[in-house]
Amino acid sequence: MKIGVLLSGCGVYDGAEIHESVLTLLSIEEIHATAVCISINKDQHHVVNHATGKEMRETRNMLTESARIARGDIHDINSISPADIDALVIPGGFGNAKNLTNWAFNGPDGKILPEVKLLIINMINVGKPIAALCVSPVVLAKALEGSDIEPTLTIGTDKEESPYDIQGFTGGLEKTGMLTKMKTVREILVDPKNKIVTAPCYMMNANILDVRKNVRSAIESLRDLI
């Protein structure tokens, strides 16, 4: 069993969330599957100093940065088709809203990279499941916007503490035509009809153990959908 892991860089503020990415790779190994790390050979929107939160005057490539997490074993998205993998996981991180889409700047009215949209649409069209962690449901929403596919997604809950505007994100998902449900970091949401799993992870005030359990639950459910 091969599970694709779509990475948008390396680092929560400008790429893929490292904890979620590594815990995804660990969980895939634990269910006796093989991870296939995937990224895009394009520059990130920008580079953020993770110690200060300030933008740095340099450029970095998503594929090159994602290779740090993948220990060098990274595949260009243009070389991957649904025939190569049995499922796809998209870890969180602002790279989903800055690099794969521009949701961070234009919200639900933003755009998505065409190669990312193509992979997601092709996976769903052949019935292969997808898991979207943390903020990455925005990537699914932009990929599926305007289609006849109407999945139910979660990006967290407004009933518990979050560092982000859960209501705002939820409203944005709904604006693109998605259905939504509120879930805590102790829960995941499975849409069996569309074979989509979503998990809040660090969208909520959570520690690494909370996220570890949330990611593991999502990967186990993804396995069950394959």
C-alpha positions in Angstrom: 0.0 0.0 0.0 1.4 3.4 -1.0 0.2 6.7 0.4 1.2 10.0 -1.1 2.1 12.8 1.2 1.8 16.2 -0.4 4.2 18.7 1.1 4.2 22.5 0.5 7.7 23.3 1.9 9.3 22.9 5.3 8.0 25.0 8.2 4.6 25.9 9.6 4.6 29.6 8.6 5.7 29.2 5.0 5.4 25.5 4.1 4.3 22.2 5.5 3.8 21.9 9.3 6.8 19.7 10.3 5.2 17.9 13.3 2.1 17.0 11.3 4.3 15.9 8.3 6.6 13.7 10.4 3.7 12.2 12.4 2.0 11.4 9.1 5.1 9.6 7.9 5.3 7.7 11.2 1.6 6.7 11.1 1.9 5.5 7.6 4.8 3.3 8.6 2.9 2.0 11.6 0.0 0.8 9.4 2.6 -1.1 7.3 2.2 1.2 4.3 4.8 3.1 2.3 4.9 6.9 2.1 5.5 8.6 -1.2 6.5 12.2 -0.6 5.4 14.7 -3.2 5.9 18.4 -3.8 5.9 21.1 -6.5 9.0 22.4 -8.3 8.1 26.1 -7.8 9.2 28.8 -5.4 7.3 29.4 -2.1 5.3 32.6 -1.8 7.9 33.8 0.6 10.2 32.7 3.4 9.5 33.3 7.1 12.1 33.4 9.9 10.4 31.0 12.3 12.2 32.5 15.3 10.9 36.0 14.7 7.9 35.5 12.4 9.3 38.1 10.0 9.6 37.7 6.2 13.2 37.0 5.0 14.6 38.5 1.8 15.3 35.2 0.0 13.5 32.6 -2.1 13.1 28.9 -1.5 11.8 26.1 -3.7 8.9 23.9 -2.4 10.4 20.7 -3.8 13.8 21.4 -2.3 12.5 22.4 1.1 10.1 19.4 1.2 13.0 17.1 0.6 14.3 18.1 4.0 11.3 16.4 5.6 11.4 13.5 3.1 15.1 12.9 3.7 15.7 13.5 0.1 13.2 11.0 -1.2 10.8 13.5 -2.9 8.8 13.3 -6.1 7.7 16.1 -8.4 3.9 16.2 -8.5 4.0 16.1 -12.3 5.6 12.7 -12.1 2.8 11.2 -9.9 -0.6 9.9 -11.1 -3.3 8.1 -9.1 -2.0 4.8 -10.5 1.2 5.3 -8.4 -0.5 5.7 -5.0 -3.5 4.2 -3.1 -4.3 7.4 -1.1 -3.2 10.9 -0.5 -2.5 12.9 2.7 -2.0 16.7 2.8 -0.4 17.8 6.1 -1.1 21.2 7.4 1.0 24.4 7.5 0.6 27.8 5.9 2.1 26.5 2.7 -1.3 25.1 1.9 -2.7 28.7 2.0 0.3 30.5 0.6 1.9 28.1 -1.9 -0.6 25.4 -3.0 -3.3 28.0 -2.9 -3.4 31.7 -2.1 -6.2 31.4 0.4 -4.1 33.3 3.0 -4.3 36.4 0.9 -7.6 36.1 -1.0 -9.6 33.6 1.1 -12.1 31.4 -0.7 -11.9 33.7 -3.7 -8.3 32.7 -4.3 -6.7 30.3 -6.7 -5.1 26.9 -6.5 -2.0 25.6 -8.4 -3.4 23.7 -11.4 -1.1 20.6 -10.9 -2.4 20.3 -7.3 -6.0 20.5 -8.4 -5.4 18.0 -11.1 -4.0 15.4 -8.7 -6.8 15.8 -6.2 -9.5 15.7 -8.9 -8.0 12.6 -10.5 -7.7 10.8 -7.1 -11.3 11.4 -6.4 -12.5 10.5 -9.9 -10.9 7.0 -9.5 -12.2 6.6 -6.0 -9.0 6.9 -4.1 -9.2 8.4 -0.6 -7.7 11.7 0.6 -6.9 12.9 4.1 -6.6 16.7 4.8 -5.0 17.7 8.1 -5.2 21.1 9.9 -5.7 23.9 7.4 -5.4 21.7 4.3 -9.1 21.4 3.7 -8.8 24.7 2.0 -6.8 23.0 -0.7 -9.5 20.4 -1.2 -12.1 23.2 -1.3 -10.4 25.1 -4.0 -9.8 21.9 -6.0 -13.4 20.8 -5.8 -15.0 24.2 -6.1 -17.5 24.3 -9.0 -17.6 20.5 -9.4 -20.5 18.2 -8.6 -18.5 16.8 -5.6 -19.8 18.2 -2.3 -17.8 16.7 0.6 -18.2 17.4 4.3 -15.1 18.8 5.8 -13.9 20.0 9.2 -11.2 22.6 10.1 -11.9 22.6 13.8 -14.5 23.9 16.2 -15.4 27.3 17.7 -16.4 25.6 20.9 -12.8 25.2 22.1 -9.8 27.4 22.0 -8.0 28.0 18.7 -5.3 30.4 17.5 -7.2 30.9 14.3 -10.6 32.1 13.2 -12.5 28.8 12.9 -15.7 30.5 12.0 -14.0 32.5 9.3 -12.4 29.4 7.8 -15.6 27.4 8.0 -17.5 30.2 6.3 -14.9 30.2 3.6 -15.2 26.5 3.0 -18.9 26.8 2.7 -18.6 29.7 0.2 -16.7 27.3 -2.1 -19.6 24.9 -1.9 -18.3 22.5 0.8 -20.4 21.2 3.7 -18.8 21.5 7.1 -19.0 20.1 10.7 -17.2 21.3 13.8 -14.7 18.8 15.3 -12.2 19.0 18.2 -8.6 17.9 18.1 -9.8 14.7 19.7 -12.0 13.9 16.7 -11.8 13.3 13.0 -14.4 13.6 10.3 -14.9 10.8 7.7 -16.9 11.5 4.6 -17.4 7.9 3.4 -19.3 8.8 0.2 -16.4 10.9 -1.1 -13.7 9.0 0.7 -12.3 12.1 2.4 -10.9 12.3 6.0 -10.3 15.6 7.7 -8.7 16.3 11.1 -8.2 19.6 12.9 -4.7 19.0 14.4 -2.9 22.3 15.1 -5.9 24.4 14.0 -6.9 24.0 17.6 -4.9 24.8 20.7 -3.1 21.4 20.9 0.1 19.8 22.0 2.2 17.4 20.0 0.6 14.4 21.7 -2.9 15.6 20.8 -1.8 16.1 17.2 0.0 12.7 17.2 -3.3 10.9 18.2 -5.3 13.0 15.7 -3.0 12.2 12.8 -2.9 8.5 13.7 -6.7 8.4 13.7 -6.9 10.1 10.4 -4.3 7.7 8.8 -6.1 4.6 10.2 -9.4 5.9 8.7 -7.7 6.6 5.4 -6.4 3.0 5.4 -9.9 1.7 6.0 -11.2 3.6 3.0 -8.6 2.2 0.6 
